[in-house]
Amino acid sequence: MTKSRWFLAGISVTGCLTLIWSLNWFAGELFPEDNPGRLAYAPEGDIPPVDLESVQRGWPSNLADQGERNRLIAYLHDTKDTAPQPTAIASGKAEPEQPPDLGTLLANARAADGEAKARACVSCHDFTSGGPDRIGPNLWGVIGRNVASQQGFTYSSAMQSHGGRWTYEMLFEFLGSPARSMPGTKMTFAGMRRPEDRAAVIRYLATLGANPPPFPQPQSVAMMPAAAAN
């Protein structure tokens, strides 16, 4: 093969390689690689630690933002043989989670919202005065009523042995998780996670009957808004 042919062959190979590299680059621009294990920027020093307990408590709504998800993934990617540590206050102990203020929640709640949420319960409960029992007892006048006291309804042994009255506080705990609040209950409802939803339903139940007991006072008068209308 003459030198000219060798020269032309070299040019052809170089041209092919250049073409392949160009196509590769162009494809990368059109379809960028998504690497969720790395951040889009290079932070100074180590990636700030993530409070994994807080992430678990707020899952999944607290990771709705793509940036927060990437930061968590990047932090876990760079963590090697390190147990997650809870966020600590100056005393060295994890800050306890404050229980919700039922008085403030009820002051903010609207009975109309609670009525709408209670529609999911009509397959098991009737809410009208003198209405029938269904899978569960009639709930007219349930606020302040003795537990397991609806005449003619067969309660579970757990409900019968519980005792007490349906106070606002007891209903609030029960609606959060019936099975946890009263182990052995026949009620299969999983519960309402959001305190605001439970408060709205309780505000609605307080309208079903005459002379319901007064609502508990908010813990802080400064937090109490104008009373919501029923």
MARPA-63191 format. One record per residue: chain; residue number from 1; x, y, z of N, C-alpha, C, O in turn. Coordinates in steps of 0.001 Angstrom, whole numbers, plus 500000, padded with zeros to 6 digits. Layout:
! MARPA-63191
> A/NUM/X/Y/Z/X/Y/Z/X/Y/Z/X/Y/Z
...
! end
This chain:
! MARPA-63191
> A/1/500855/498807/500000/500000/500000/500000/500892/501245/500000/501853/501332/500765
> A/2/500565/502191/499143/501375/503395/499025/501151/504304/500204/500189/504136/500954
> A/3/502038/505272/500374/501924/506213/501482/500630/507015/501395/500027/507344/502416
> A/4/500215/507321/500197/498988/508109/500047/497784/507329/500542/496870/507886/501151
> A/5/497799/506009/500265/496663/505203/500729/496655/505108/502266/495611/505176/502915
> A/6/497864/504947/502809/497944/504922/504287/497432/506247/504870/496729/506275/505880
> A/7/497794/507291/504227/497373/508607/504694/495846/508758/504638/495227/509269/505571
> A/8/495251/508303/503522/493800/508381/503366/493081/507479/504372/492033/507845/504903
> A/9/493651/506294/504632/493050/505370/505599/493072/505990/506992/492112/505864/507752
> A/10/494182/506664/507322/494275/507311/508646/493238/508405/508792/492610/508549/509840
> A/11/493068/509173/507734/492064/510237/507768/490668/509653/507956/489852/510206/508693
> A/12/490391/508508/507270/489071/507881/507390/488812/507411/508814/487722/507622/509345
> A/13/489809/506770/509444/489650/506293/510822/489430/507456/511777/488562/507405/512648
> A/14/490233/508511/511600/490083/509691/512453/488705/510325/512294/488082/510758/513263
> A/15/488246/510368/511036/486920/510940/510788/485823/510129/511448/484872/510690/511993
> A/16/485952/508792/511401/484939/507929/512026/484908/508128/513540/483846/508225/514154
> A/17/486123/508185/514130/486191/508380/515584/485609/509719/515990/484908/509838/516995
> A/18/485920/510739/515171/485371/512071/515459/483857/512072/515359/483173/512694/516172
> A/19/483331/511364/514346/481890/511289/514164/481225/510582/515346/480185/511026/515835
> A/20/481835/509469/515810/481279/508718/516943/481283/509576/518204/480305/509607/518951
> A/21/482414/510283/518435/482494/511133/519631/481455/512245/519576/480852/512588/520593
> A/22/481245/512811/518385/480272/513893/518222/478855/513397/518503/478069/514068/519173
> A/23/478540/512196/517974/477212/511640/518218/477005/511344/519700/475922/511545/520251
> A/24/478091/510855/520336/478010/510563/521780/477725/511829/522568/476872/511843/523455
> A/25/478448/512894/522236/478270/514166/522933/476867/514718/522708/476227/515213/523636
> A/26/476397/514627/521466/475081/515151/521126/473984/514377/521867/473025/514976/522353
> A/27/474125/513044/521954/473140/512229/522668/473138/512559/524152/472091/512568/524798
> A/28/474336/512832/524687/474414/513190/526100/473736/514509/526397/473167/514681/527475
> A/29/473786/515460/525447/473105/516734/525639/471587/516578/525564/470846/517244/526286
> A/30/471133/515678/524669/469699/515466/524518/469120/514678/525690/468028/514975/526175
> A/31/469869/513667/526138/469405/512803/527210/470450/512788/528316/471237/511845/528411
> A/32/470466/513815/529147/471477/513875/530204/471300/512726/531182/470178/512322/531488
> A/33/472403/512210/531664/472373/511103/532614/471942/511619/533976/472473/512609/534478
> A/34/470977/510938/534562/470484/511324/535879/471180/510473/536924/470935/509271/537024
> A/35/472035/511093/537690/472768/510368/538723/472260/510823/540080/472723/511837/540603
> A/36/471285/510068/540679/470696/510520/541929/471625/510391/543113/471288/510833/544211
> A/37/472795/509790/542915/473727/509614/544019/474655/510781/544211/475487/510757/545118
> A/38/474542/511819/543377/475413/512983/543472/474599/514261/543403/473550/514309/542761
> A/39/475082/515281/544061/474447/516585/543984/474864/517306/542706/475883/516977/542099
> A/40/474065/518290/542306/474380/519039/541093/475444/520090/541341/475827/520800/540411
> A/41/475937/520211/542579/476979/521167/542893/477972/520479/543816/477673/519430/544387
> A/42/479133/521059/543958/480159/520484/544829/480197/521287/546128/480768/522378/546151
> A/43/479603/520775/547214/479587/521542/548462/480970/521614/549075/481812/520744/548854
> A/44/481193/522675/549859/482460/522812/550557/482466/521887/551765/481574/521963/552609
> A/45/483452/521027/551852/483533/520089/552959/482535/518956/552793/482102/518654/551680
> A/46/482169/518328/553918/481245/517209/553874/479816/517686/553676/479479/518829/553986
> A/47/478972/516784/553150/477554/517085/552996/476937/517189/554387/477177/516316/555220
> A/48/476141/518243/554670/475547/518396/556008/474767/517149/556396/474085/516563/555555
> A/49/474855/516732/557660/474139/515531/558094/472634/515696/557982/472112/516806/558082
> A/50/471943/514588/557776/470493/514580/557627/469888/513898/558852/470342/512831/559265
> A/51/468863/514520/559425/468160/513923/560561/467213/512854/560016/466104/513159/559577
> A/52/467659/511609/560048/466890/510529/559450/465594/510255/560214/464611/509820/559614
> A/53/465577/510497/561508/464343/510311/562269/463276/511309/561835/462096/510970/561742
> A/54/463705/512548/561569/462765/513561/561094/462245/513195/559709/461068/513404/559412
> A/55/463117/512649/558856/462706/512214/557518/461654/511123/557631/460666/511134/556896
> A/56/461856/510185/558542/460913/509084/558708/459564/509578/559213/458520/509111/558757
> A/57/459581/510534/560166/458322/511033/560706/457503/511763/559648/456276/511662/559640
> A/58/458166/512498/558752/457446/513289/557761/457278/512614/556420/456784/513227/555473
> A/59/457693/511331/556324/457621/510601/555050/456162/510478/554598/455298/510224/555438
> A/60/455841/510653/553263/456765/511047/552190/456662/512517/551826/457367/512980/550929
> A/61/455780/513274/552517/455505/514643/552080/456715/515562/552196/456843/516519/551432
> A/62/457612/515277/553154/458755/516178/553330/459819/516000/552256/460785/516761/552214
> A/63/459654/514994/551376/460607/514793/550280/459950/515049/548930/460353/514478/547917
> A/64/458943/515904/548921/458281/516219/547649/459208/516982/546714/459081/516883/545494
> A/65/460138/517744/547280/461065/518521/546468/462198/517625/545969/462796/516885/546750
> A/66/462494/517690/544663/463540/516849/544073/464899/517133/544700/465698/516214/544882
> A/67/465172/518392/545034/466453/518739/545634/466644/518073/546987/467742/517611/547297
> A/68/465587/518015/547801/465685/517368/549101/465922/515870/548943/466684/515275/549704
> A/69/465266/515262/547952/465483/513826/547720/466923/513563/547306/467550/512616/547783
> A/70/467445/514402/546419/468833/514220/545975/469810/514421/547122/470813/513713/547218
> A/71/469519/515391/548000/470417/515636/549128/470434/514437/550070/471490/514063/550582
> A/72/469256/513827/550303/469194/512653/551174/469941/511478/550550/470694/510777/551225
> A/73/469721/511272/549240/470388/510153/548562/471893/510349/548572/472646/509403/548803
> A/74/472340/511590/548319/473770/511875/548317/474370/511672/549704/475486/511169/549837
> A/75/473633/512062/550724/474138/511885/552091/474281/510403/552422/475289/509981/552989
> A/76/473255/509608/552061/473329/508168/552326/474416/507511/551488/475059/506557/551927
> A/77/474620/508032/550264/475645/507476/549381/477033/507659/549984/477893/506790/549841
> A/78/477255/508799/550667/478566/509095/551229/478725/508615/552667/479795/508769/553256
> A/79/477675/508037/553234/477746/507555/554610/478199/506107/554622/477582/505258/553978
> A/80/479256/505820/555337/479802/504470/555372/479896/504024/556830/480584/504637/557646
> A/81/479186/502940/557128/479257/502312/558457/479017/503324/559576/479689/503286/560606
> A/82/478065/504222/559372/477758/505229/560391/476291/505132/560738/475438/505289/559864
> A/83/475983/504880/561982/474598/504770/562421/473963/506150/562445/474626/507108/562841
> A/84/472684/506295/562029/472033/507607/562059/471873/508094/563486/471527/507327/564385
> A/85/472133/509392/563684/472045/509988/565003/470888/510980/565031/470763/511804/564125
> A/86/470036/510913/566062/468933/511878/566156/469447/513272/566454/470510/513446/567048
> A/87/468673/514266/566030/469035/515646/566323/468988/515866/567835/468018/515477/568485
> A/88/470018/516480/568393/470112/516634/569839/470061/518100/570201/470480/518950/569415
> A/89/469553/518404/571381/469559/519757/571906/470772/519910/572803/471584/518991/572912
> A/90/470904/521054/573443/472113/521341/574206/472365/520324/575309/473518/520058/575645
> A/91/471306/519748/575880/471477/518797/576970/472015/517468/576500/472391/516625/577315
> A/92/472057/517265/575174/472552/516001/574638/471455/514983/574412/471742/513866/573981
> A/93/470191/515334/574693/469083/514417/574505/468232/514888/573326/468171/516078/573017
> A/94/467568/513909/572667/466697/514249/571545/465526/515085/572040/464950/514798/573089
> A/95/465179/516109/571292/464083/516991/571685/462762/516255/571577/462437/515761/570497
> A/96/461974/516158/572666/460716/515409/572616/459688/516111/571739/459639/517339/571678
> A/97/458877/515320/571069/457832/515871/570209/456652/516313/571070/456142/515540/571881
> A/98/456225/517557/570890/455149/518100/571698/453797/517561/571219/453533/517536/570016
> A/99/452928/517125/572162/451599/516649/571755/450774/517810/571226/450978/518949/571645
> A/100/449846/517546/570315/449027/518634/569765/448113/519219/570831/447645/518514/571724
> A/101/447870/520509/570723/446982/521219/571645/445551/521076/571130/445153/521749/570179
> A/102/444782/520191/571771/443432/519901/571294/442541/521137/571362/441700/521335/570485
> A/103/442710/521975/572391/441895/523179/572494/442075/524098/571306/441098/524617/570766
> A/104/443324/524308/570890/443601/525150/569730/443094/524503/568448/442549/525187/567580
> A/105/443269/523190/568323/442801/522484/567125/441288/522602/566978/440789/522847/565879
> A/106/440554/522429/568076/439095/522524/568006/438637/523961/567737/437638/524173/567050
> A/107/439362/524945/568274/439009/526339/568015/439188/526689/566541/438468/527534/566010
> A/108/440135/526050/565887/440383/526303/564462/439514/525446/563551/439346/525771/562376
> A/109/438957/524350/564080/438245/523378/563242/436888/523917/562790/436303/524787/563435
> A/110/436403/523381/561669/435090/523739/561137/434234/522475/561071/434668/521447/560552
> A/111/433015/522563/561603/432119/521417/561606/431801/520945/560189/431647/519747/559952
> A/112/431703/521877/559252/431396/521505/557866/432492/520602/557289/432204/519652/556561
> A/113/433756/520912/557623/434851/520065/557148/434768/518682/557787/435011/517669/557131
> A/114/434423/518650/559073/434298/517366/559756/433167/516527/559205/433289/515306/559103
> A/115/432064/517172/558846/430938/516443/558255/431350/515803/556930/430981/514665/556641
> A/116/432116/516544/556128/432575/516004/554849/433496/514794/555063/433402/513805/554335
> A/117/434374/514874/556052/435286/513763/556313/434554/512570/556917/434960/511426/556709
> A/118/433477/512824/557663/432718/511745/558298/431873/510966/557298/431335/509913/557640
> A/119/431747/511460/556077/430971/510714/555077/431606/509373/554761/430926/508453/554307
> A/120/432910/509257/554999/433574/507971/554777/433147/506943/555816/433437/505756/555663
> A/121/432458/507380/556877/432084/506480/557974/430634/506007/557880/430208/505182/558689
> A/122/429856/506519/556895/428419/506221/556878/428130/504774/556517/427012/504305/556733
> A/123/429093/504059/555977/428853/502639/555688/428790/501825/556966/428231/500728/556974
> A/124/429363/502353/558061/429385/501631/559338/428578/502327/560434/428179/501679/561402
> A/125/428328/503630/560303/427661/504382/561366/426547/505252/560793/426644/505751/559672
> A/126/425487/505425/561584/424434/506380/561271/424611/507575/562205/424974/507408/563369
> A/127/424354/508784/561694/424595/509995/562475/423308/510736/562818/423375/511838/563363
> A/128/422135/510168/562518/420875/510877/562719/420255/510508/564060/420513/509436/564608
> A/129/419428/511422/564581/418745/511168/565852/417748/510026/565688/416886/510076/564811
> A/130/417861/508998/566524/416967/507847/566447/417289/506909/565297/416538/505967/565047
> A/131/418397/507147/564587/418767/506303/563456/419215/504918/563895/419446/504681/565081
> A/132/419337/504004/562940/419654/502614/563289/421142/502413/563569/421982/503227/563186
> A/133/421438/501316/564241/422821/500863/564351/423161/500090/563080/422303/499451/562472
> A/134/424417/500165/562701/424872/499424/561524/425982/498475/561964/425838/497790/562977
> A/135/427071/498423/561232/428211/497632/561700/428714/498203/563010/429137/497475/563908
> A/136/428658/499544/563101/428990/500252/564335/427744/500915/564892/426728/500987/564201
> A/137/427798/501403/566130/426616/502006/566756/426285/503373/566162/427129/504006/565528
> A/138/425056/503817/566371/424632/505155/565991/425448/506170/566786/425674/505984/567982
> A/139/425891/507243/566130/426783/508206/566768/426107/509521/567140/426786/510480/567506
> A/140/424781/509579/567051/424101/510800/567496/424291/510938/569009/424009/510006/569763
> A/141/424767/512098/569442/424960/512345/570860/426101/511570/571484/426100/511331/572691
> A/142/427081/511170/570673/428176/510354/571216/429080/511150/572145/429675/510571/573054
> A/143/429205/512477/571943/430062/513286/572808/429485/513298/574232/428347/513715/574442
> A/144/430265/512846/575184/429830/512801/576576/429085/511532/576949/428772/511331/578123
> A/145/428792/510668/575981/428068/509424/576257/429002/508389/576883/430200/508369/576600
> A/146/428445/507538/577730/429251/506467/578296/429734/505526/577191/429011/505271/576228
> A/147/430936/505022/577330/431483/504070/576363/430645/502792/576392/430274/502314/577463
> A/148/430350/502242/575214/429614/500977/575070/428227/501049/575715/427793/500101/576370
> A/149/427531/502182/575527/426235/502365/576193/425061/502455/575230/423932/502667/575673
> A/150/425288/502300/573919/424186/502375/572968/423298/501141/573122/423742/500014/572898
> A/151/422035/501366/573506/421123/500264/573771/420886/499425/572520/420633/499950/571436
> A/152/420976/498100/572698/420689/497175/571606/421877/496848/570733/421774/495973/569874
> A/153/423014/497524/570922/424185/497231/570092/425139/496311/570857/425370/496488/572053
> A/154/425686/495326/570142/426612/494369/570748/428045/494859/570555/428573/494861/569442
> A/155/428660/495271/571655/430025/495792/571616/431036/494662/571833/430708/493590/572342
> A/156/432253/494940/571435/433346/494005/571710/433633/494007/573211/433296/494957/573918
> A/157/434259/492932/573686/434602/492859/575107/435590/493959/575479/435564/494462/576602
> A/158/436467/494336/574537/437425/495409/574808/436702/496722/575042/437072/497475/575943
> A/159/435676/497014/574249/434914/498249/574411/434092/498205/575701/434005/499206/576412
> A/160/433492/497056/576006/432659/496948/577201/433475/497112/578476/432996/497671/579462
> A/161/434714/496620/578450/435531/496670/579660/436308/497978/579800/436981/498190/580808
> A/162/436222/498847/578810/437016/500070/578842/436508/501054/579888/437292/501581/580676
> A/163/435212/501301/579900/434640/502242/580855/434888/503686/580462/435556/503966/579468
> A/164/434334/504613/581264/434540/506028/581010/433521/506614/580047/432572/505948/579635
> A/165/433740/507875/579699/432877/508582/578759/433664/508993/577526/434891/509082/577544
> A/166/432918/509241/576451/433562/509720/575226/433812/511222/575363/432999/512036/574926
> A/167/434924/511573/575961/435338/512968/576060/436008/513379/574753/436293/512539/573899
> A/168/436255/514679/574606/436953/515157/573416/438355/514547/573340/438809/514156/572264
> A/169/439028/514470/574471/440389/513935/574485/440400/512451/574117/441263/511999/573365
> A/170/439437/511700/574649/439398/510270/574365/439061/510008/572901/439648/509130/572269
> A/171/438112/510774/572365/437767/510624/570948/438943/510985/570053/439182/510330/569038
> A/172/439672/512019/570426/440819/512452/569632/441861/511332/569557/442405/511057/568488
> A/173/442131/510700/570679/443098/509592/570690/442555/508388/569935/443290/507749/569181
> A/174/441280/508071/570128/440685/506898/569494/440650/507036/567973/440967/506089/567255
> A/175/440265/508212/567485/440203/508410/566036/441585/508362/565393/441701/508069/564203
> A/176/442632/508645/566162/443981/508557/565613/444373/507133/565268/445031/506898/564254
> A/177/443972/506172/566107/444251/504761/565865/443396/503927/566814/443806/503684/567949
> A/178/442219/503484/566378/441349/502706/567265/442035/501451/567828/441880/501133/569007
> A/179/442782/500753/566992/443419/499510/567433/444470/499763/568502/444620/498965/569427
> A/180/445204/500877/568383/446217/501195/569388/445587/501768/570648/446034/501478/571758
> A/181/444550/502581/570478/443905/503199/571625/443118/502188/572449/443067/502282/573675
> A/182/442500/501213/571764/441673/500231/572454/441926/498848/571848/441137/498387/571023
> A/183/443010/498182/572243/443337/496862/571680/442187/495871/571866/441637/495728/572958
> A/184/441840/495194/570776/440749/494229/570822/439438/494754/570285/438473/493999/570173
> A/185/439379/496057/569942/438147/496605/569396/437823/495971/568042/438723/495590/567293
> A/186/436529/495866/567740/436112/495311/566455/436180/496343/565328/436020/496002/564156
> A/187/436414/497586/565684/436477/498640/564679/437751/498479/563852/438857/498512/564391
> A/188/437587/498306/562541/438724/498047/561653/439273/499303/561003/440216/499229/560215
> A/189/438696/500465/561322/439161/501727/560742/440613/501970/561158/440954/501860/562336
> A/190/441467/502303/560179/442896/502462/560463/443190/503708/561284/444172/503739/562026
> A/191/442358/504733/561164/442590/505956/561926/442921/507141/561036/443212/506979/559851
> A/192/442875/508330/561615/443197/509568/560913/444535/510078/561419/444695/510353/562608
> A/193/445492/510201/560515/446836/510604/560913/446901/512082/561293/447551/512437/562276
> A/194/446235/512945/560526/446344/514384/560744/445484/514827/561923/444280/514570/561938
> A/195/446088/515491/562914/445306/515991/564055/444191/516934/563632/443124/516944/564246
> A/196/444424/517731/562583/443409/518683/562118/442165/517960/561619/441050/518438/561829
> A/197/442337/516810/560960/441189/516045/560479/440372/515498/561645/439141/515537/561625
> A/198/441065/514989/562657/440355/514456/563827/439583/515563/564549/438446/515361/564976
> A/199/440209/516722/564678/439540/517833/565354/438294/518266/564586/437279/518601/565195
> A/200/438361/518262/563257/437198/518660/562459/436047/517675/562649/434895/518087/562783
> A/201/436353/516378/562660/435304/515369/562861/434695/515515/564254/433477/515420/564406
> A/202/435517/515743/565263/435006/515910/566622/434135/517160/566708/433102/517153/567378
> A/203/434543/518219/566040/433734/519458/566022/432369/519176/565406/431357/519708/565861
> A/204/432341/518343/564379/431064/517962/563756/430239/517103/564705/429040/517337/564855
> A/205/430856/516112/565353/430124/515246/566274/429514/516040/567424/428472/515661/567959
> A/206/430163/517144/567805/429643/517972/568892/428335/518657/568515/427603/519119/569391
> A/207/428035/518727/567215/426767/519335/566786/425626/518322/566799/424468/518700/566622
> A/208/425931/517051/567004/424920/515991/566959/424430/515701/568370/424938/514801/569038
> A/209/423462/516449/568810/422924/516256/570149/422799/517573/570880/423326/518597/570445
> A/210/422091/517533/571999/421850/518748/572774/422864/518883/573897/423252/517904/574534
> A/211/423283/520123/574122/424154/520466/575244/425434/519627/575317/425665/518949/576317
> A/212/426262/519665/574276/427546/518972/574373/428433/519663/575399/428267/520860/575634
> A/213/429364/518954/576012/430261/519601/576977/431103/520669/576303/431346/520585/575099
> A/214/431560/521680/577054/432375/522750/576450/433701/522209/575939/434238/521235/576467
> A/215/434212/522853/574911/435511/522465/574367/436622/522773/575371/436501/523713/576156
> A/216/437687/522003/575352/438842/522351/576196/439452/523671/575747/439444/523996/574559
> A/217/439977/524423/576697/440570/525714/576391/441950/525518/575740/442688/524605/576111
> A/218/442293/526375/574772/443641/526319/574198/444691/526535/575277/444466/527280/576230
> A/219/445819/525891/575127/446895/526024/576111/447431/527435/576159/447852/527907/577215
> A/220/447419/528126/575006/447902/529494/574948/446785/530375/574402/446295/530161/573293
> A/221/446392/531363/575191/445325/532266/574749/445751/533023/573499/444911/533368/572668
> A/222/447057/533286/573356/447556/534031/572205/447367/533250/570918/447304/533835/569837
> A/223/447275/531907/571032/447139/531070/569831/445693/530888/569439/445411/530375/568356
> A/224/444759/531299/570299/443342/531027/570049/442751/532058/569096/442720/533246/569418
> A/225/442274/531617/567911/441613/532553/566982/440161/532758/567388/439707/532186/568378
> A/226/439440/533560/566640/438017/533715/566882/437350/532361/566693/437691/531631/565762
> A/227/436414/532017/567552/435778/530696/567513/435145/530475/566147/434436/531329/565614
> A/228/435432/529277/565592/434866/528941/564289/433390/528637/564444/432971/528007/565415
> A/229/432602/529093/563474/431164/528854/563539/430860/527420/563156/431527/526835/562302
> A/230/429841/526860/563799/429419/525510/563438/428720/525527/562086/428287/524481/561603
! end
